[in-house]
Amino acid sequence: MSSMQYDQPVRQVGYAGLGVIGLPMARRILDAGFELHVWNRSADKAAPLVAAGAKLAASPADLARNAQVICVCVTDDAALEQIVFGDNAITCAGRQGLVIADHSTIHPAATRQFAQRVVEAGNAWVDAPVTGGPSGAQQGTLTVFAGGETSDVERVRPVIMSFAKRMTHLGPVGSGQAAKACNQMVSFGTAAVLAEALNLAAKLGLDVAHLPEAMEGGLADSAVLRRYAPMMLSGELTGSALTALKDLEIISDLAAEAAAPIPMTALLTSLHRMLAGQGHHLGGMAGVLRLYREQGLTTRP
């Protein structure tokens, strides 16, 4: 895919997908001084941003008419395809020279297909999935994995760095999504073992509420420990188990394509399929706790 030449710095940014991560990301773009145009399927979610100075777009096409870079953060490839190629979508605006930065987590193959269609219309695509959760978005400390042409990645870098601590360019289109898959392997694996260890600690009669604190600073310390141990202790799980399973299924597919053995992640995927099959649709990474108990580890029966 050939890269485009850009004469003017980015001033106008569009944002589509104002979910639990997308909303604070968009807020930080606005706070960084960009002219922000926003669209969301449920327009009421855009109200706080509009009150702060953002402009509400009537459709993704309207968003494209008023932006140089468009950031998108949605649940899956079907939702993304609708926003980019559906009725009144971004590509319906007839604009050229746009860069679409996709912060969703989808299959690299879908990314490459979407990017090709966008490039054929005279625009550019950067896959830039994020990790760090809602708190990272609020604090501007997200980590971003980028794939795309160098000039396109650099075009969106000032926008992305308004909500990110680090953005790493890992190769052509699709590379960002592939890197996010590898990131998810480590994150999900750590969360699963953490749930197993905390459950064992509780069974052994340890003061399990203080075990995560005891681990901090040692080799077992991690961002996963600090974020998810409190959820497991209280039983107040957030996130979607179905979204977690979607990510794991992407990893399984990539491993099959590459003939790469992933025995640990394959087991983890089966565990999450079991959770979903049992109706546990809440919890995300921390949801594996439900394999051991219905309540938190410090909740008295």
GUDREN-45908 format. One record per residue (C-alpha): residue in three letters; x, y, z. Coordinates in Angstrom, 1 decimal, always signed. Layout:
<rs>
(r "ALA",(X,Y,Z)) ...
</rs>
This chain:
<rs>
(r "MET",(+0.0,+0.0,+0.0)) (r "SER",(+1.5,+3.3,-1.0)) (r "SER",(+1.7,+6.1,+1.6)) (r "MET",(+0.2,+9.6,+1.0)) (r "GLN",(+1.9,+12.9,+1.2)) (r "TYR",(+0.6,+15.4,+3.8)) (r "ASP",(+1.1,+19.2,+3.6)) (r "GLN",(-0.9,+20.4,+6.6)) (r "PRO",(-0.6,+19.3,+10.3)) (r "VAL",(-3.7,+17.6,+11.7)) (r "ARG",(-6.1,+20.1,+13.3)) (r "GLN",(-9.5,+18.4,+12.8)) (r "VAL",(-10.1,+15.0,+14.3)) (r "GLY",(-13.2,+12.8,+14.1)) (r "TYR",(-14.0,+10.1,+16.7)) (r "ALA",(-16.5,+7.3,+16.3)) (r "GLY",(-17.3,+4.8,+19.1)) (r "LEU",(-17.7,+6.5,+22.5)) (r "GLY",(-17.7,+3.4,+24.7)) (r "VAL",(-15.9,+3.0,+28.1)) (r "ILE",(-12.5,+3.4,+26.5)) (r "GLY",(-13.5,+5.5,+23.5)) (r "LEU",(-15.1,+8.3,+25.5)) (r "PRO",(-12.1,+9.2,+27.6)) (r "MET",(-9.8,+8.8,+24.6)) (r "ALA",(-11.9,+11.4,+22.7)) (r "ARG",(-12.0,+13.6,+25.8)) (r "ARG",(-8.2,+13.7,+25.9)) (r "ILE",(-8.0,+14.6,+22.1)) (r "LEU",(-10.4,+17.5,+22.8)) (r "ASP",(-8.3,+18.6,+25.8)) (r "ALA",(-5.2,+18.5,+23.7)) (r "GLY",(-6.6,+21.3,+21.6)) (r "PHE",(-7.7,+19.5,+18.5)) (r "GLU",(-11.0,+20.4,+16.8)) (r "LEU",(-13.0,+17.3,+17.7)) (r "HIS",(-16.1,+16.0,+15.8)) (r "VAL",(-17.8,+13.0,+17.3)) (r "TRP",(-20.3,+10.4,+16.3)) (r "ASN",(-21.8,+7.5,+18.3)) (r "ARG",(-24.7,+5.2,+17.5)) (r "SER",(-26.3,+6.4,+20.8)) (r "ALA",(-25.9,+10.1,+20.4)) (r "ASP",(-26.6,+10.8,+24.1)) (r "LYS",(-23.1,+9.3,+25.0)) (r "ALA",(-21.6,+12.3,+23.1)) (r "ALA",(-23.3,+14.8,+25.3)) (r "PRO",(-20.4,+15.4,+27.8)) (r "LEU",(-18.0,+16.0,+24.9)) (r "VAL",(-20.4,+18.3,+23.1)) (r "ALA",(-20.8,+20.3,+26.3)) (r "ALA",(-17.0,+20.6,+26.5)) (r "GLY",(-16.7,+21.9,+23.0)) (r "ALA",(-16.8,+18.9,+20.6)) (r "LYS",(-19.1,+19.0,+17.5)) (r "LEU",(-21.7,+16.3,+17.1)) (r "ALA",(-21.8,+14.7,+13.6)) (r "ALA",(-25.0,+13.4,+12.2)) (r "SER",(-23.4,+10.3,+10.7)) (r "PRO",(-20.0,+8.8,+10.1)) (r "ALA",(-20.1,+10.4,+6.6)) (r "ASP",(-20.6,+13.8,+8.2)) (r "LEU",(-17.7,+13.0,+10.5)) (r "ALA",(-15.5,+12.4,+7.5)) (r "ARG",(-16.5,+15.7,+5.8)) (r "ASN",(-15.1,+17.6,+8.8)) (r "ALA",(-11.9,+15.7,+9.7)) (r "GLN",(-8.4,+15.0,+8.6)) (r "VAL",(-7.9,+12.0,+10.9)) (r "ILE",(-10.8,+9.7,+12.1)) (r "CYS",(-10.3,+7.5,+15.1)) (r "VAL",(-12.6,+4.6,+15.5)) (r "CYS",(-13.0,+2.3,+18.6)) (r "VAL",(-15.8,-0.3,+18.4)) (r "THR",(-16.5,-3.9,+19.6)) (r "ASP",(-15.8,-6.0,+16.5)) (r "ASP",(-15.1,-6.0,+12.7)) (r "ALA",(-18.9,-6.0,+11.9)) (r "ALA",(-19.4,-2.8,+13.8)) (r "LEU",(-16.3,-1.3,+12.2)) (r "GLU",(-17.3,-2.3,+8.7)) (r "GLN",(-20.7,-0.6,+9.1)) (r "ILE",(-19.1,+2.7,+10.2)) (r "VAL",(-16.5,+2.7,+7.4)) (r "PHE",(-18.5,+1.1,+4.5)) (r "GLY",(-22.2,+1.0,+5.4)) (r "ASP",(-25.0,+3.5,+4.9)) (r "ASN",(-23.9,+7.1,+5.5)) (r "ALA",(-20.5,+5.6,+6.4)) (r "ILE",(-17.1,+7.3,+6.3)) (r "THR",(-16.4,+6.3,+2.7)) (r "CYS",(-19.7,+7.7,+1.6)) (r "ALA",(-18.4,+11.2,+2.2)) (r "GLY",(-16.3,+11.1,-1.0)) (r "ARG",(-13.3,+12.6,+0.8)) (r "GLN",(-9.7,+11.8,-0.1)) (r "GLY",(-6.6,+12.2,+2.0)) (r "LEU",(-8.2,+11.0,+5.3)) (r "VAL",(-6.3,+8.7,+7.7)) (r "ILE",(-8.5,+6.2,+9.6)) (r "ALA",(-6.9,+5.1,+12.8)) (r "ASP",(-8.7,+2.0,+14.1)) (r "HIS",(-8.3,+1.4,+17.8)) (r "SER",(-10.6,-1.6,+17.9)) (r "THR",(-9.3,-5.1,+18.4)) (r "ILE",(-10.1,-7.2,+15.3)) (r "HIS",(-8.5,-9.9,+13.2)) (r "PRO",(-5.4,-8.7,+11.2)) (r "ALA",(-7.0,-10.3,+8.0)) (r "ALA",(-10.1,-8.1,+8.4)) (r "THR",(-7.8,-5.1,+9.0)) (r "ARG",(-5.9,-5.7,+5.7)) (r "GLN",(-9.2,-6.1,+3.8)) (r "PHE",(-10.6,-2.9,+5.2)) (r "ALA",(-7.4,-1.0,+4.6)) (r "GLN",(-7.2,-2.1,+1.0)) (r "ARG",(-10.7,-0.8,+0.3)) (r "VAL",(-9.9,+2.5,+2.0)) (r "VAL",(-6.7,+3.0,+0.1)) (r "GLU",(-8.5,+2.3,-3.2)) (r "ALA",(-10.8,+5.2,-2.3)) (r "GLY",(-7.8,+7.5,-1.8)) (r "ASN",(-7.4,+7.4,+1.9)) (r "ALA",(-5.1,+5.7,+4.4)) (r "TRP",(-5.5,+3.2,+7.3)) (r "VAL",(-3.5,+2.7,+10.5)) (r "ASP",(-4.4,-0.1,+12.8)) (r "ALA",(-3.7,+1.1,+16.3)) (r "PRO",(-5.3,-1.1,+18.9)) (r "VAL",(-4.8,-0.1,+22.5)) (r "THR",(-4.2,-1.6,+25.9)) (r "GLY",(-4.5,-0.1,+29.4)) (r "GLY",(-8.3,+0.0,+29.9)) (r "PRO",(-10.6,+2.9,+30.8)) (r "SER",(-8.3,+4.2,+33.5)) (r "GLY",(-5.4,+4.3,+31.1)) (r "ALA",(-7.5,+6.2,+28.6)) (r "GLN",(-8.5,+8.7,+31.3)) (r "GLN",(-4.9,+9.2,+32.5)) (r "GLY",(-3.5,+9.3,+29.0)) (r "THR",(-1.2,+6.3,+29.6)) (r "LEU",(-2.5,+3.8,+27.0)) (r "THR",(-0.1,+1.6,+25.1)) (r "VAL",(-0.7,+1.6,+21.3)) (r "PHE",(+0.4,-1.0,+18.7)) (r "ALA",(+0.6,+0.5,+15.3)) (r "GLY",(+0.5,-1.0,+11.8)) (r "GLY",(+0.6,+1.0,+8.5)) (r "GLU",(+2.8,+3.1,+6.3)) (r "THR",(+5.3,+5.2,+8.1)) (r "SER",(+4.0,+8.5,+6.9)) (r "ASP",(+0.5,+7.5,+7.9)) (r "VAL",(+1.5,+6.4,+11.3)) (r "GLU",(+3.4,+9.7,+11.8)) (r "ARG",(+0.4,+11.6,+10.6)) (r "VAL",(-1.7,+10.3,+13.4)) (r "ARG",(+1.0,+10.2,+16.1)) (r "PRO",(+0.2,+13.6,+17.6)) (r "VAL",(-3.4,+12.7,+18.0)) (r "ILE",(-2.7,+9.3,+19.5)) (r "MET",(-0.1,+10.7,+21.9)) (r "SER",(-2.8,+12.8,+23.5)) (r "PHE",(-4.2,+9.7,+25.1)) (r "ALA",(-1.2,+7.3,+25.0)) (r "LYS",(+2.1,+6.9,+26.9)) (r "ARG",(+3.6,+4.9,+24.1)) (r "MET",(+2.9,+4.1,+20.5)) (r "THR",(+5.1,+1.5,+18.7)) (r "HIS",(+5.1,+1.1,+14.9)) (r "LEU",(+5.5,-2.6,+14.3)) (r "GLY",(+5.2,-2.9,+10.5)) (r "PRO",(+2.7,-2.7,+7.7)) (r "VAL",(-1.1,-2.7,+8.0)) (r "GLY",(-2.2,-5.6,+10.2)) (r "SER",(+0.9,-5.5,+12.4)) (r "GLY",(-0.7,-3.6,+15.1)) (r "GLN",(-3.5,-6.1,+15.4)) (r "ALA",(-1.1,-9.0,+15.4)) (r "ALA",(+0.9,-7.4,+18.2)) (r "LYS",(-2.2,-6.8,+20.2)) (r "ALA",(-3.0,-10.5,+19.9)) (r "CYS",(+0.4,-11.3,+21.4)) (r "ASN",(-0.2,-8.8,+24.1)) (r "GLN",(-3.5,-10.5,+24.9)) (r "MET",(-1.9,-13.9,+25.2)) (r "VAL",(+0.3,-12.5,+28.0)) (r "SER",(-2.4,-10.5,+29.7)) (r "PHE",(-5.1,-13.3,+29.7)) (r "GLY",(-2.6,-15.9,+30.8)) (r "THR",(-1.4,-13.8,+33.7)) (r "ALA",(-5.0,-13.1,+34.8)) (r "ALA",(-5.9,-16.8,+34.6)) (r "VAL",(-2.9,-17.9,+36.8)) (r "LEU",(-3.6,-15.0,+39.2)) (r "ALA",(-7.2,-16.2,+39.8)) (r "GLU",(-5.9,-19.8,+40.3)) (r "ALA",(-3.2,-18.6,+42.8)) (r "LEU",(-5.6,-16.4,+44.8)) (r "ASN",(-8.1,-19.2,+45.0)) (r "LEU",(-5.4,-21.6,+46.2)) (r "ALA",(-4.3,-19.0,+48.8)) (r "ALA",(-7.8,-18.7,+50.1)) (r "LYS",(-8.1,-22.5,+50.3)) (r "LEU",(-4.8,-22.6,+52.3)) (r "GLY",(-6.2,-20.2,+54.8)) (r "LEU",(-3.9,-17.3,+53.9)) (r "ASP",(-4.9,-13.7,+54.4)) (r "VAL",(-5.7,-13.5,+50.7)) (r "ALA",(-6.6,-9.8,+50.8)) (r "HIS",(-3.0,-9.0,+51.5)) (r "LEU",(-1.4,-11.5,+49.1)) (r "PRO",(-1.4,-9.1,+46.0)) (r "GLU",(+0.2,-6.4,+48.1)) (r "ALA",(+2.9,-8.9,+49.2)) (r "MET",(+3.6,-9.8,+45.6)) (r "GLU",(+4.0,-6.2,+44.5)) (r "GLY",(+7.6,-5.3,+43.7)) (r "GLY",(+8.6,-9.0,+43.1)) (r "LEU",(+8.9,-11.0,+39.9)) (r "ALA",(+5.1,-11.8,+40.1)) (r "ASP",(+4.2,-8.1,+40.1)) (r "SER",(+2.4,-6.8,+36.9)) (r "ALA",(-0.2,-4.4,+35.7)) (r "VAL",(-2.6,-7.3,+35.5)) (r "LEU",(-2.0,-8.1,+39.2)) (r "ARG",(-2.5,-4.5,+40.3)) (r "ARG",(-5.7,-4.0,+38.2)) (r "TYR",(-7.4,-7.4,+38.4)) (r "ALA",(-6.6,-8.7,+41.9)) (r "PRO",(-8.9,-6.2,+43.6)) (r "MET",(-11.7,-7.3,+41.3)) (r "MET",(-11.1,-10.9,+42.1)) (r "LEU",(-11.0,-10.2,+45.8)) (r "SER",(-14.2,-8.2,+45.8)) (r "GLY",(-16.0,-10.2,+43.1)) (r "GLU",(-17.1,-7.0,+41.4)) (r "LEU",(-16.0,-8.0,+37.9)) (r "THR",(-16.2,-5.6,+34.9)) (r "GLY",(-15.7,-6.2,+31.2)) (r "SER",(-17.2,-8.6,+28.7)) (r "ALA",(-16.4,-12.3,+28.8)) (r "LEU",(-17.6,-12.5,+25.2)) (r "THR",(-15.2,-9.8,+24.1)) (r "ALA",(-12.4,-11.6,+25.9)) (r "LEU",(-13.3,-14.8,+24.1)) (r "LYS",(-13.4,-12.9,+20.7)) (r "ASP",(-9.8,-11.9,+21.3)) (r "LEU",(-8.7,-15.4,+22.2)) (r "GLU",(-10.4,-16.8,+19.1)) (r "ILE",(-8.5,-14.4,+17.0)) (r "ILE",(-5.3,-15.6,+18.6)) (r "SER",(-6.3,-19.3,+17.9)) (r "ASP",(-6.9,-18.5,+14.3)) (r "LEU",(-3.6,-16.7,+13.9)) (r "ALA",(-1.7,-19.5,+15.5)) (r "ALA",(-3.4,-22.0,+13.1)) (r "GLU",(-2.4,-19.9,+10.1)) (r "ALA",(+1.2,-19.7,+11.3)) (r "ALA",(+1.4,-23.3,+12.4)) (r "ALA",(+2.6,-21.9,+15.8)) (r "PRO",(+2.0,-24.1,+18.9)) (r "ILE",(+0.1,-22.3,+21.6)) (r "PRO",(-0.7,-25.0,+24.2)) (r "MET",(-1.2,-22.6,+27.1)) (r "THR",(-3.4,-20.2,+25.2)) (r "ALA",(-5.4,-23.0,+23.7)) (r "LEU",(-6.3,-24.2,+27.2)) (r "LEU",(-7.1,-20.7,+28.2)) (r "THR",(-9.4,-20.3,+25.2)) (r "SER",(-11.2,-23.5,+26.1)) (r "LEU",(-11.7,-22.2,+29.7)) (r "HIS",(-13.2,-19.0,+28.4)) (r "ARG",(-15.5,-21.0,+26.0)) (r "MET",(-16.6,-22.9,+29.1)) (r "LEU",(-17.3,-19.7,+30.9)) (r "ALA",(-19.4,-18.3,+28.1)) (r "GLY",(-21.3,-21.6,+27.7)) (r "GLN",(-22.2,-21.5,+31.4)) (r "GLY",(-23.7,-18.0,+31.0)) (r "HIS",(-20.8,-16.0,+32.6)) (r "HIS",(-20.9,-13.0,+30.2)) (r "LEU",(-19.3,-10.5,+32.6)) (r "GLY",(-15.8,-10.2,+33.8)) (r "GLY",(-13.4,-9.9,+30.9)) (r "MET",(-10.0,-11.1,+31.9)) (r "ALA",(-10.9,-11.5,+35.6)) (r "GLY",(-13.9,-13.7,+34.6)) (r "VAL",(-11.9,-16.8,+35.0)) (r "LEU",(-12.5,-16.4,+38.8)) (r "ARG",(-16.0,-17.8,+38.1)) (r "LEU",(-14.4,-21.2,+37.4)) (r "TYR",(-13.7,-21.4,+41.1)) (r "ARG",(-16.4,-19.4,+42.9)) (r "GLU",(-19.4,-17.3,+42.3)) (r "GLN",(-18.4,-14.6,+44.8)) (r "GLY",(-15.2,-12.7,+45.5)) (r "LEU",(-12.3,-14.2,+47.3)) (r "THR",(-12.9,-12.0,+50.4)) (r "THR",(-16.7,-12.2,+50.3)) (r "ARG",(-18.1,-14.2,+53.2)) (r "PRO",(-20.7,-16.8,+52.2)) 
</rs>
